[in-house]
């Protein structure tokens, strides 16, 4: 069996990391795996195992990859090609339409709550892509969403038949996690013994960090604590200014993107996510693995599925700093059991999730 995975690049995004994880795990099961990348740039290429065949198309933009992807499919004839990220999915399905004689099966994976993403996007490209998504997704041999919430959203958005779509959660926990969590990292607050709250994710509108900072200001009125935010993005200056405006700048630190978030998470007591929407929420699984107590917004979609509707973390209202601050204060008093948190994370291992993909692929090509 030969499986190809198609991604835009190796940039620091959750989708790219999960596809690398999937490629590595499939290759470890003696599957022939090609990782086809439109633009061979980004730090995640360092995570690819040597038994995965990387096929760079050397394109400046994903759109430009279409003719090269068609040629690759016609010449290499993989049994299945699996794509990720909706703009890459559109290109992959366009390639399907141009490779009509190919026996390759085309699977697109949807990794975001599309209706929320496009509704809140100011990008003209996203608005233009929506009709293409609605037209092309039904032409896929299969659509795999990364959560039930994303699946339900895609069904409604694209009018897909139930037999065309399913969901498989992300392959987050890799065999290297134990080594990563034990590795050394600089202290986020070296001169403090206060409870540490940590967050991780790009500094973008989707993550709703302004609500997080407002919640932190409310927490500090009742209990001393520190907040560390791992990630970079266009809102960094705006968020730093807001923390000063709220008078909490001495208790908040912004740490840039880190390749090993687990080594920083292990310093913390609580993981906080305030997203307005998600596709899944890989960082929640990472936090569970580190045994952290979790407070997350019950946003569409992913957190409720990962946390089993509140069994492994408090779920709060989106955009509600009062509800969020109260949940954090509550978990400070009564933290979740660390061993049970880690046990929950093991539901999302690369080994078990790649097995689900293999069963799905075998059912498609038999």
C-alpha positions, -999 to +999 in steps of 0.1 A: +000+000+000+012+035-009-002+065+009+006+101+000+000+130+023-003+165+008+003+197+029+011+233+019+044+236+039+061+228+071+053+260+089+044+260+126+008+251+125-012+224+142-023+208+109+012+205+096+024+189+128-004+164+129+002+154+093+039+149+100+029+128+131+005+107+109+032+102+082+058+091+107+034+067+124+022+051+091+058+047+080+066+029+113+038+004+104+058-005+072+034+016+050+051+033+020+045+070+027+052+101+006+048+135+022+041+158-007+047+195+002+039+224-020+066+247-004+094+229+014+098+256+041+092+256+079+108+241+110+085+211+111+105+194+083+130+185+111+103+163+127+099+140+096+113+105+101+139+093+076+116+064+064+091+090+051+098+101+015+095+139+013+084+151-021+089+189-025+070+205-053+090+237-049+061+261-054+059+296-040+022+292-032-001+262-028-022+273-058+009+270-080+012+233-070-018+221-090+000+211-123+029+195-104+005+176-081-014+163-111+019+151-127+029+135-094-004+116-091-003+104-127+033+092-125+035+078-090+000+064-087-004+063-049-033+042-037-046+071-016-037+108-012-047+126+020-047+164+022-050+189+050-060+225+053-088+237+032-069+256+006-047+225+000-078+204+000-092+225-028-060+221-049-060+183-042-096+179-053-089+201-084-061+176-091-086+148-088-108+164-115-077+167-137-065+131-131-097+113-142-078+082-153-061+078-120-072+051-096-060+071-066-085+077-039-087+112-026-093+119+011-095+155+024-092+162+061-110+192+075-092+206+106-111+238+114-146+247+122-151+261+087-182+282+092-167+300+122-133+304+104-148+319+072-174+340+091-147+356+112-121+359+084-112+393+068-093+375+040-108+379+005-091+345-003-112+327+023-144+342+010-135+332-026-126+297-015-160+290+001-178+283-031-149+261-042-151+242-009-188+237-013-184+225-049-153+203-045-157+186-011-186+164-023-163+152-051-138+137-026-138+099-022-139+106+016-138+135+040-124+131+074-130+157+101-108+159+132-137+162+156-174+154+155-182+191+158-162+198+126-178+169+109-213+182+117-203+217+105-189+204+071-220+182+065-242+213+069-219+236+050-213+213+020-245+193+020-225+160+023-240+126+026-233+109+059-216+080+041-190+104+026-177+118+059-165+106+092-142+119+120-109+108+134-093+127+162-057+141+158-026+120+164-011+142+191+009+120+215+041+108+199+066+083+212+090+112+218+066+129+243+083+114+274+117+126+263+103+161+255+087+165+288+119+156+306+141+180+286+154+212+302+138+246+295+143+280+310+120+290+338+091+312+327+091+331+361+125+323+376+120+344+408+084+333+416+067+305+434+032+317+425+007+293+408+015+293+371-012+294+344+000+286+309-015+290+274-002+280+240-013+290+205-008+316+179-016+352+188-045+356+165-082+365+169-094+329+170-077+323+203-094+353+220-064+363+242-080+396+252-107+377+271-079+356+287-061+388+299-093+402+312-099+370+331-064+371+345-070+406+358-101+393+377-081+363+390-054+386+404-080+406+424-086+374+444-055+353+442-018+359+432-007+339+401+013+342+369+003+337+333+027+326+305+016+326+268+035+305+243+032+316+207+037+343+182+014+362+159+002+396+146-016+405+179+015+404+201+019+442+205-018+447+210-019+421+237+012+434+255-005+469+255-037+454+269-018+436+297-003+470+307-037+487+304-051+461+328-022+465+352-012+429+350+020+432+330+042+420+359+023+388+361+021+380+324+049+369+301+047+364+263+070+336+252+076+332+214+069+300+195+087+271+212+095+238+195+090+218+227+060+232+246+059+202+269+091+213+286+074+246+295+040+231+303+055+209+330+063+241+349+027+250+351-003+241+373-032+251+350-036+252+313-060+279+300-076+280+265-100+309+256-106+302+219-137+315+201-135+284+179-113+254+173-111+224+150-098+201+177-073+217+202-040+197+201-026+218+230-053+205+253-040+169+247-004+181+254-016+197+286-034+166+297-002+146+290+016+169+314-010+163+340-022+199+341-057+209+353-075+226+324-099+254+319-112+258+283-140+275+265-168+253+253-162+266+218-171+249+185-155+225+184-131+200+200-125+210+237-157+193+249-147+161+230-112+161+243-123+169+279-152+144+278-178+172+284-160+185+315-147+152+331-111+162+325-114+200+326-137+229+332-157+241+302-167+278+302-187+302+281-169+317+251-158+353+256-169+354+293-140+365+314-161+362+346-170+326+340-134+318+330-118+335+360-142+317+384-133+283+368-096+290+372-101+300+408-121+269+414-094+246+399-067+263+419-086+251+450-094+217+436-070+205+409-077+175+386-058+142+392-026+143+373-025+106+365-061+106+352-053+136+330-023+118+315-044+086+310-069+107+290-042+120+268-032+085+258-065+082+239-049+104+212-016+086+205-001+085+170-002+047+171-039+044+178-050+072+155-029+060+125-045+026+130-079+043+125-066+060+093-053+026+080-087+009+086-104+038+068-080+036+039-083-001+035-121+001+035-119+027+008-095+009-016-107-027-012 
